[in-house]
Amino acid sequence: MRISELHIYQKDLPVIGGPYTMSRSTLHSVDTSIIKLVSDTGQVGWGEVAPIGPVYQPQHALGARAAISELAPNIIGQSALTPLLLRRHMDGLLNGHNYAKAAIDIALMDMLGKHYGIRVCELLGGAETERLPGYYATGIGSPDDISRLADEKVSEGYRRIQIKAGGRDVEIDIAVVKKVWEKIGGRAQVIVDTNRGMTASQAMRLSLACRILPARWPRCATSVPRDRCRTPSRIPGAAISWPRRCCIWAPRWSPACSKRCGPQAVISRKTTIPRTASI
């Protein structure tokens, strides 16, 4: 079974209850790239890459489609039964751009699962659980608005609430965190995410002001370059620390885990695909 076709679809995914506001950007929709692989036996696999705007991570939607278009001519004719070899082949064709290659890899795994009649998780070694907890990311807003939204989402069943912060007076963010905790108490885990929207001093002020609250800080809080960060040092009384070679992370939360996690449950996909480019 070999890859015979690769199709690239573009779709703007509307944000439910949008816009979605972060410290460095505001999103009314998310530009996604959807990949369709077709084998010479007629089997079809689907994959997707949807960067959350151009400043959330070092990748963007146009870059994804450009990279996939660069790879596509040399993917046609490759075996669809050997995903590891295909990944190595893509690395030989294009340096980096793993986020774009991931969409092709996802489509290939989807195709393989259908070919063998098993779930993708079983192809990857098996599922440890059938259910995963989701969390709701609030976006940036006023203390009253964000606390009210957090209360509504906890009432709907969410047990993890991510509060966006940064890009404004840190005293407002302090008030938001305290108001949310006052509203939802111990009914849900609170996560504060600034998306590199604070200076180191602002992050420390926020942390110290909220040190009695059991909030988690899963993402890099400051815009300090990685090569300027010093050796680890725990700040007495603060909710955050300075781990090696990154900026500000929560204790017991690894950078590798943080890079894999992102906002969920805010995107609607109930729309049709308007534009197509086939290779």
Steps between C-alpha positions, in 0.01 A plus 500: 500500500652828385403866520344610173342837588547782749238773534532820707184671627487836674226593745442790740366347822281749690564544870192426710420801717789685338713685454763299687743745660854422615775730623645549150211436261124488450344224291158507337575172320780246462650436155530122471661279234328164446687223320342217304720207397372245249671166436515304176250258658250780562558526875470854639667662802444845651736726693504860616725779626345816648747749654321735740598812310854602398635597846383218728783268389779538238277380215209633298232376261653629177831342601327166555344498153823616338696221672241234409502622138879471499482142630203374301653420157759273661248329728294369210600139432641438850384199701204569726587199718824634645434824693847510656667483160266768367593730789868448427433565133327829583792603723730440204283719278448793735688608811278577799133597457391207716159656560426474125640148475278402793186555291627252241602256773154522660334435162724200443422351841129552435539314172691216667236463771231463236717260299555267797156557651632623837514829686805725462566476874541125455744557215701712743506238774159519665290742704547526876161668538189560290436851635724805540418811703455819301536858616340827400720798411329829583689757298587838651226707664390687809492335846118490503467365144768231533382384844142477374614302193714268714205436731276417202752257352560323832123463533500343152747238620846640425748419778790701360480872425782682319515876560676705235713785635767748392522791258344748744530638854600204715270622778201415279633147451549464876140608554378252237680203654376583849143560381491171307624306802250678722224395258588136432699414814623142502250381238755516219871532438608851399777547244649842418647540151669823385641387164827689555302818559675611820837625608678298769410759764132496401491121517653509849250764616211288377643187658570659837161670512329166440738280696233370738288376208566149360522620140732343243720682252545261207647728235795729458387820668760748383652616175855452635705309237589147604873565478469778761339277763723403789535185704195377694406694810187465708363836607389479866127550538437515124279270297754477218866416456782548249586160350807447284489615136145625498313786656230453759333163545294346774667257741428141404408609144759404239580722199451201269147453631423868466609511137256220420200663669290783370161667525209269427124506469471847342493415129192412296549272198135490388562668167577392145840518331496781241832482319710212370847458355599158371845364422 
